[in-house]
Amino acid sequence: MSCHKDHKEGEEPKKKGPLDKLKESIDDKEEQLAILGTFIRLGVMVWAGFIISLNYINLPGISNDDGPKDITFIASVFTGALATFSVDVGKKKDKPNKEGDKTSSIPTQTIRIEQAPIKIVTSDK
């Protein structure tokens, strides 16, 4: 007698693949979709990185006489995929200033008013 109700007597249980094991271990459908989405984003990122790398590799039998090709689109796909993982490749490291605050990469202006009251009006010019 078989201890598993889905199998007939004498029949061996079907081997489970990695996707079936993942489905079993995670009950929530939203978590399954989140993990699947992560794998898809990772796949797109790896694919785009591979295409970018191919631009700089000379393979025998493939002539690259006219130099590197324009990879702007693939680079934007790669950067977009990195951004979904909260990686900003263009971000500069913040350095503390004199007051101990971190400077932002967004241009800002600080105005300190020494004397009150103040009235701000617009010009018609």
Buried (B, 14 or more C-beta within 10 A) or exposed (E): EEEEEEEEEEEEEEEEEEEEEBBEEBEEEEEBEEEEEEEEBEEBBEBBBEBBEBBEEEEEEEEEEEEEEEBEEBBEBBBEBBEBEEEEEEEEEEEEEEEEEEEEEEEEEEEEEEEEEEEEEEEEE
